[in-house]
Amino acid sequence: MKRSWVGWVHNGEVEPLADGSCPQPPSSSSRVLLYLPVSSRSYHTELERLHSLCCSTDCSCLHTERGTELRETEQRQPADCCLLVTRLKLGKLKVVRRQLLQRYEHQPFVSCLAGLYGCQWRRYQRARAQPGECCCSKVECGSFGLLILTFFLSFLFLYFWSEAQNDYFNFDWFNFGTLGFWFPWSLVLLVMAAALFTYIALLLVLAVCLLSEGQRLYLHWSHKTGIVVALAFSVTATAILSDLWSKEWKTLLLSLQVTAPFLHMAAVSLMAILSWPIALHFFRMNKKVRQVAALALYLSVLFSLYLVPLGMYSPCIKEAGTLGPAPTLIGHRGAPMLAPENTMMSFEKAVEAGGEGLETDVTISYDGVPFLMHDFTLKRTTDVAEVFPNRTHLDASMFTWAELQQLNAGNWFLSRDPFGTVFSLSEPDCSRAQNQSVPTLAQFLEVAARSSRLVLFDLHRPPYGHPYHQSYINTTLQVVQAHINSSQVLWLPSEDRELVHAADPELQQTSGEQASIHELTVGHITRLNLHYSAMSQQQFSKYHSVNVSTNLYVISQPWLYTLAWCSGAQSVTTNSIHILSSINTPLFLMTQEEYALMWILTDAVSALLIIAVFIFHWWREGGLPWSGSRQTLENGTYSKFRTDSSEVICFRWSPLHSDPPAGALVSLPLVFNP
């Protein structure tokens, strides 16, 4: 049998004693720590050896009989000592259990956590949460609650804005019209939201780790300021965007039809991770009210997450074999990520990328030439400020065709890089883009006719006083009939639709609004051109049953294209035709049975893990000192607790006729093996 250390405990360190000796303690605050292995045959022998080691009048001894309560207390002279008498039992499982019961404090790790969270880099600056105590003061508890609130609000805004990425161009275009200059405000907002959320998430992780280590929370004032800033930013940005761009909340709801299963798995996994610190502090609480409140809150959130899938709907969860063909792609103003919008280069790029249709915007010049221009002014997409500086804000239709031919329609694309894609262009493409001009409707139709592509366009009515204010539809119709087969044209203008249909019945009459089947039939509507927020599998199926096709605009994100595909849309208008054309299968598609299996397994596994964590902490906390009984002796107290592998007695001895020295109680269990 190995001998055990006998040593003086002084300032948190152990000075081992030589076998058979008992020197004077280094200081009055020291005490001797004895660890004695005991077997059935050597119990009395080892006990005698222990007595001989404590022969000095400066040492006290405390011992037990095997398997019995404390039988004898021998008092020699007043001193502070703690004798640990342990009966070792062989077996690896016993050793593992003893190690599990032992609580280790990883000082470097805890120091790093406390330093980052509360700037408490030194050990004396922090404190452990004692059994039965709250993990923090009322102020720090409020700070922790505010941290949790800020985490959820910042996550909400980050998710909201990241899912709005499909419409970033529209956001920047709106700001251009308001401020007068182009800047990627959408990306700036995204970076700020991501940075603040990351900061808040790291603080929350630090707090959870500190709680898992049993430390009291103390948040530094600089972090408290940062939390307030993040909270104010998230609330303000969400409120402003909700007021100016409320339709993006519909985009968020649509995104949940794709992301909800994965968000559910992430949330349940997070709750399983949080079960560790929650169970730890739950079993250390000494007030039933706190225990019930903490457990009720945790379980209510957990069970709510478990039941979320029951109310989820997604068109991408469907029976096998019911998925329709992929929607065809219509290039929105051509391929605006690869070339300047509404230029010949842009439309040719869209055809090369596999687009089945081309979309544009038509305006009538002052001398009656239909040309392509989306904005009401020429400021954003041409160099009109340089060529005609006094007419920068003039309506584009007030320029003659000769004047429009003097403008460059490509330089702005290279300098402003509206989609952040200029870096991907080759040098020849950059040179070509730089020399683009404003095209006519006739030129556009010729490209579509040669490539047998469908044509869809918005038609701007010239302002009052324009020579073609009344005849703009007839002027446009004449150009269409002269340059392309009418069956390739999706006629979108709603003005004089009956007259247009009578003049050219082959045009595919297209409406920009939903209507009843009867109204669509009477209006000769064969296709609907709807915003993607109107996406509805039931509506699309109803329209398809009467041969009315559905086109959705503007869809540029793969997840949104996946949703349109699963919903049954026949075509989509897109800015990213080169990206969507490479998608061969939906990004998210599963059957009801597969989805049910996924969320049931997720819930079941997490429930088992959480139950195991709570059982472990219940078993572990029940074997630690504060869970044992306390008894009082004549001149001191001892705490006794038992395990299968050991019987541990901690004795705090008070000197006769004097107060005990400061810090005289030794934290147990403390075991030092040779």
Summary of the structure (lengths in Angstrom):
residues: 674
radius of gyration: 38.6
end to end distance: 11.5
largest distance: 121.2
contacts: 2036
relative contact order: 0.11
helix: 49%
strand: 15%
